[in-house]
Amino acid sequence: MTIFSRNDSYIGLDIGTSSMKLVELKKEGKDALRLVTYASASAVNSLMEGQGEEAVARTATIVREMARKSSASATNVVVALPSLSVFSTVVSLPEMNEKDMEQAINYAAKNYVPSPLEEVVLGWTPIIDKKKVTVTVKEEKGKANEKKQSEGDPKKEDNKEDDKGDVNRLKERKNMDIFLTAAPKDLVNRYSTVVDRIGLKLVAMEIESFPLSRSLLKDNPDPVLMVDIGDLATGFSVVENGYLRINQSIDMGGRNITESIVTKLGISYEMAEMRKQETGLLSVGQDDSLKMAMSPILRDIIDKGSNLRYLFERKRKKKISKVVLIGGGANLKGLSEFWGEIFGVPAEVGNPWKGIRIPAVLNDRLRILGPSFAVAVGLALREFEQSE
């Protein structure tokens, strides 16, 4: 759902499984965006657990306090729904007009969505090949310009060229992929009630893959493996052309890495956590003991990512172009190099702040926080991109 607004600032609100993030962005001048403020809070997402009014009240209190302490001033907010709570898939349907497409989607959903349709909120959007459409549009414009120069720009001839372009596009792609989502109605109601309770205006809800793609991939249409390394779990998502193609989560994360250090080196949990953060996978002189203590867990995580990569590449006949690491565990020193070496594909730590003006004094701080704020930044960016 999108509400028309002339505001020049928006809040992105990410209510994650174990923490909440808030980002406010403001438009400056014609193209520039500036970070107004940000905030975070550690809190278990009780909205996902179906605790009703108690969960809504607790969440609203936390978000209200985040907004107050950060001095957030925007009234329009975009919220993320957790991918693990929303069913999503890609279906292929013949090209048709919007009215017929809506009927076809509702019919097809009965065969895909695991819940009764009356219990979910359906969402769908066509998946457009950005590279293909760009080339086609340029070619058609070129042909139209040639026609204008040679025949005096008669409107009738321009229409013929447009018709030919439409026919060519239909011939190129008789079927189109549709990204279909189904969110539980009660979950959607709880999220929207939280926003209403704190006096903000809900502009839109998105599943996490959309804002992640918006803030980290910058319209990159190639398949990318997003790896969200949390404290207790790691999520894997293959995003192609901005759309989630396949995802999976495992119960293994940063805490398992720390516990492996405790076991292998015989030190306290606090000391293991400190050494993990300070040194990571980097060698200290000739001492590789810390790296060796972490490697078995990291290799298990990478193996799970490799399995998902294999499933995707076999089905889509396309190669993963790169790996983007996000979440609190993404800042482990040396991890991107370690991952890339084993995985065989370049890996990088996600940076959602690219192209956004931020105070110089916050550069180092936000670089560290970046992987954890990627969803919130992508949410705040949504309406600015919609208006372009």
GIURHU-V385013 format. One record per helix or strand of 3 or more residues. SS is the DSSP state (@ for helix, = for strand). FROM is the first residue (numbers start at 1). TO is the last residue. Records with the same first field share a line. If there is no record, write none. Layout:
SS = FROM-TO, FROM-TO
//
This chain:
= = 9-15, 19-28, 32-42, 76-81, 86-94, 120-126, 175-184, 201-207, 224-229, 234-240, 243-250, 322-326, 347-349
@ = 46-49, 52-70, 83-85, 98-112, 117-119, 130-151, 155-172, 185-197, 208-217, 254-265, 269-278, 289-316, 328-331, 335-343, 360-386
//
